[in-house]
Amino acid sequence: MSQFLILKALEVTDTMLFSSTVAETEYSAWAAGTTYAAGAMVQVLSTHSVYESQVAGNVGADPTTNPDKWVRVRATNRWRCFDKSNSSRTTQASGISYVFAPGVAVPMVAALNLVNCTSIRVRLIDPTYGTVYDKTLYPGPLPIQPDPWEWAFGEWSGGQSITLWTDLPSFRNAKLHVDLVGGPALALGLLMFGAPRAWGDAGGVDGGVRVGRQIYSTREANKYGDLTLVKRPSAKRSSFELRLRKSEVDPLLDFLDEIDADICLYVVSRDYESLVIVGIFENADVVLDRPTFSALSIELLGTI
């Protein structure tokens, strides 16, 4: 397999997000003079969050500083694709567009948990050099067999929920444009970008990678043996060994220590969507048993 990529994505800020076609108008903005009933929903644009009132007669209590009266439910629709959660998505029929001004080089872009998406275009437009990068990927369904009849009349299935761009050139002043096209149920779970770190120059990820799911659905049985099943999102799991050069061992362990409290994008292999994981590493151990290379054993757990 190829090298192991780890992307600690840039944090999207108000300054960085230049524009978007996704509005922040799901709920009315919180107003200090308005009285809210229990269960009322409002949004606060300073935190790009939706809050729910927990009490009746709720007046004058700022949702951002009164957790006893308000609970944060989720990010607003525009910002949901930056919250690093696999269980929420930014939704908008037909098209979703974002323009960013990162202020640094962005070699990698990742769009994950796509729904009903037919194409995604990523561009870098520099104020001096113009368009320096323009690539469109097509994650939508394809015909089961690649012949003209199937394209016109056959059954279409499959499609990708993850798309990766890893070859963007270094133009720190360029604006990053991301444009999605799709159907009425178009949704984007996560949009991440930044500079990835590549590891495994001595041979990369060894064969025998283990991959599976962490199940969070509940299954409870009563005294008669009847099951009550509650479906909840599951998470990806993977464990594997990575062959490292001797000079990579200390830098990688230092980097893992740096990101152990961060949700990152881990690309074990681009051949399988199950091996592209947004989450955390649980364990990482290096066996120093060779003079020129070593084996890192690592376990990854996806977030929900």
C-alpha positions in Angstrom: 0.0 0.0 0.0 0.9 3.7 -0.2 2.2 6.1 2.4 0.0 6.9 5.4 -1.4 10.4 5.3 -2.5 12.4 8.3 -4.3 15.7 7.8 -4.8 18.1 10.8 -7.2 20.3 9.0 -7.2 24.1 9.2 -9.8 25.5 11.5 -12.4 27.5 9.4 -12.9 31.0 10.9 -15.2 33.9 10.0 -12.2 35.6 8.4 -11.2 32.5 6.4 -14.8 31.8 5.0 -15.0 34.4 2.2 -18.5 33.4 0.9 -21.0 30.6 0.6 -24.3 29.9 -1.2 -25.6 28.2 2.0 -27.7 30.6 4.0 -27.8 30.9 7.8 -31.6 31.3 8.1 -32.9 28.1 9.6 -34.2 29.8 12.7 -34.7 33.4 13.9 -31.7 35.0 15.6 -31.9 35.2 19.4 -33.1 38.5 20.6 -32.6 39.7 24.2 -36.1 41.2 24.5 -38.0 38.2 23.2 -39.6 35.6 25.6 -39.0 32.0 24.5 -41.0 29.0 25.4 -39.5 25.7 26.4 -38.4 23.9 23.2 -38.0 27.1 21.1 -35.2 27.1 18.7 -32.9 30.1 17.9 -29.6 30.6 16.3 -26.6 32.8 17.3 -24.5 33.9 14.3 -21.5 34.8 16.5 -21.0 31.1 17.3 -22.8 29.8 14.2 -24.9 27.5 16.4 -28.5 26.5 17.0 -29.8 26.5 20.6 -32.9 25.1 22.2 -34.6 26.7 25.1 -34.8 24.5 28.2 -37.2 26.5 30.3 -40.5 28.4 29.8 -40.5 32.2 30.0 -36.9 32.4 28.8 -36.1 36.1 28.3 -32.8 38.0 28.4 -30.6 34.9 28.8 -27.8 34.8 26.3 -27.7 31.2 24.9 -23.9 31.3 24.7 -23.5 32.0 28.5 -26.6 30.4 30.1 -26.3 26.6 29.7 -28.9 26.1 32.4 -31.5 27.8 30.1 -30.2 26.9 26.6 -28.6 23.9 25.1 -26.5 23.9 21.9 -28.2 21.5 19.5 -25.8 21.7 16.5 -24.0 24.1 14.1 -26.0 26.1 11.6 -26.5 24.6 8.2 -23.7 26.6 6.6 -21.1 25.6 9.3 -22.2 22.0 9.9 -19.7 20.6 7.4 -16.8 22.0 9.5 -17.8 20.5 12.8 -15.8 17.2 12.3 -18.9 15.1 13.1 -20.0 12.3 10.9 -23.6 12.4 12.1 -24.5 15.9 10.7 -24.4 17.3 7.2 -24.8 20.6 5.4 -27.7 20.3 3.1 -29.0 22.3 0.1 -30.8 21.2 -3.0 -28.9 21.2 -6.3 -25.7 23.1 -5.4 -23.4 24.0 -2.5 -20.5 26.4 -2.9 -17.8 27.8 -0.6 -15.0 30.2 -1.1 -12.1 30.4 1.4 -9.2 32.7 1.9 -6.9 30.4 3.9 -3.8 32.6 3.8 -1.5 29.6 3.6 -0.8 26.9 1.1 -3.5 24.2 0.9 -2.1 21.0 -0.7 -5.1 18.8 0.2 -8.9 19.0 0.2 -11.2 16.3 1.4 -15.0 16.1 1.0 -16.6 13.3 3.0 -20.0 11.8 3.8 -21.5 13.0 0.5 -25.1 12.3 -0.3 -26.7 12.7 -3.8 -23.7 14.5 -5.1 -22.8 14.2 -8.9 -19.7 16.4 -9.1 -17.3 18.5 -7.0 -15.1 21.1 -8.5 -12.0 22.4 -6.6 -10.2 25.5 -7.8 -7.4 27.8 -6.6 -7.6 31.3 -7.9 -4.6 33.5 -7.2 -4.9 37.3 -7.4 -1.7 37.5 -9.5 -1.6 34.3 -11.5 -5.3 33.6 -12.0 -6.6 30.0 -11.9 -3.7 27.8 -10.9 -5.7 24.7 -10.1 -9.0 23.4 -11.4 -10.1 19.7 -11.0 -13.5 18.2 -11.0 -14.3 14.8 -9.5 -17.5 12.8 -10.1 -18.6 10.8 -7.0 -22.1 10.1 -8.3 -23.6 6.7 -9.2 -22.3 4.9 -12.3 -23.8 2.2 -14.6 -23.2 -1.3 -13.5 -21.6 -2.1 -16.8 -19.7 0.5 -19.0 -21.5 0.2 -22.3 -23.8 2.7 -24.2 -27.0 0.8 -23.5 -26.3 0.7 -19.7 -25.5 4.4 -19.7 -28.8 5.3 -21.4 -31.2 2.7 -19.9 -29.4 0.5 -17.4 -29.4 0.5 -13.6 -27.1 3.0 -11.9 -25.7 2.2 -8.5 -22.7 2.7 -6.2 -21.0 6.1 -6.1 -18.5 7.5 -3.7 -19.1 9.2 -0.4 -15.5 10.5 -0.2 -13.4 12.5 -2.6 -9.8 13.6 -2.1 -7.6 16.1 -3.8 -3.9 15.8 -2.8 -2.1 17.6 -5.6 -3.0 21.3 -5.1 0.0 23.7 -5.8 1.4 26.1 -3.2 -0.2 29.5 -3.6 -0.7 31.0 -0.2 -2.6 34.0 -1.4 -5.0 32.1 -3.6 -8.7 31.7 -2.8 -10.0 28.1 -2.5 -13.3 27.5 -4.3 -15.3 24.3 -3.7 -18.5 23.8 -5.7 -20.8 20.8 -5.3 -23.6 19.8 -7.8 -26.2 17.2 -7.0 -29.9 16.4 -6.6 -32.6 17.6 -4.3 -31.1 15.7 -1.3 -27.5 17.0 -1.8 -25.6 16.9 1.4 -21.9 17.4 2.5 -20.9 15.9 5.8 -17.3 17.2 6.2 -15.1 19.6 4.3 -11.5 19.5 5.4 -8.4 21.1 3.9 -4.8 21.9 4.9 -1.3 20.4 4.6 -1.1 16.6 5.2 1.9 14.8 6.7 3.0 11.6 4.9 4.6 8.7 6.8 6.0 5.3 5.8 9.0 6.0 3.5 10.4 2.5 4.2 7.5 0.7 2.6 4.3 2.3 3.7 1.3 0.5 5.2 1.9 -3.3 5.4 -0.7 -5.8 4.1 -3.1 -7.4 6.5 -4.9 -4.2 7.5 -7.9 -4.8 9.7 -11.0 -2.7 9.1 -14.5 -2.7 10.7 -17.2 -0.8 12.4 -17.7 0.4 16.0 -21.4 -0.2 16.7 -23.3 2.3 18.9 -26.9 1.0 18.2 -28.5 -0.3 21.4 -30.0 -3.8 21.8 -32.0 -4.4 24.9 -34.0 -7.6 25.8 -36.9 -7.8 28.2 -37.6 -10.7 30.5 -39.3 -12.5 27.7 -36.4 -12.2 25.3 -38.0 -9.6 23.1 -35.4 -7.2 21.6 -35.7 -3.4 21.4 -33.4 -2.2 18.7 -32.4 1.5 18.4 -30.4 2.3 15.3 -27.5 4.8 15.9 -24.6 5.9 13.7 -21.6 3.6 13.7 -18.0 4.5 13.4 -15.1 3.2 11.3 -12.3 1.2 13.0 -8.9 0.2 11.6 -5.6 -1.3 12.8 -2.5 -1.9 10.8 1.3 -1.7 10.8 3.3 1.0 9.1 6.9 0.5 8.0 9.0 3.5 9.0 12.5 4.7 8.2 14.6 5.0 11.3 14.6 8.8 10.9 10.8 8.9 10.9 10.3 7.2 14.3 10.8 10.2 16.6 9.1 12.8 14.4 6.0 10.6 14.0 5.7 9.9 17.7 6.1 13.6 18.5 3.4 14.4 15.8 1.0 11.8 17.3 1.6 13.4 20.8 0.7 16.8 19.2 -2.6 15.6 17.7 -3.8 13.2 20.4 -6.6 15.6 21.4 -7.5 16.5 17.8 -9.9 15.0 15.2 -7.9 14.4 12.1 -8.3 12.8 8.7 -6.3 9.6 8.3 -5.8 8.1 4.8 -4.6 4.5 5.2 -5.4 3.7 1.6 -7.2 5.6 -1.2 -8.4 2.2 -2.7 -11.0 1.7 0.0 -13.4 4.3 1.5 -13.4 2.3 4.7 -9.7 3.2 5.1 -10.3 6.9 4.9 -11.1 7.8 8.5 -12.0 11.0 10.3 -11.3 10.5 14.0 -8.6 9.7 16.5 -5.8 7.2 17.0 -6.3 5.0 20.1 -2.9 3.3 20.4 0.4 3.6 18.7 3.5 1.5 19.4 6.8 1.2 17.6 8.9 -2.0 17.6 12.5 -1.1 17.1 13.8 -4.4 15.8 15.6 -3.5 12.6 18.7 -1.3 12.0 17.2 0.8 9.2 13.4 0.6 9.6 10.8 0.0 12.3 7.2 -1.1 12.5 4.5 1.1 13.9 1.3 -0.6 15.1 -1.6 1.9 15.3 -5.4 1.7 15.9 -7.8 4.3 14.5 -11.4 5.1 15.6 -13.7 7.2 13.6 -15.9 9.9 15.2 -19.7 9.9 15.1 
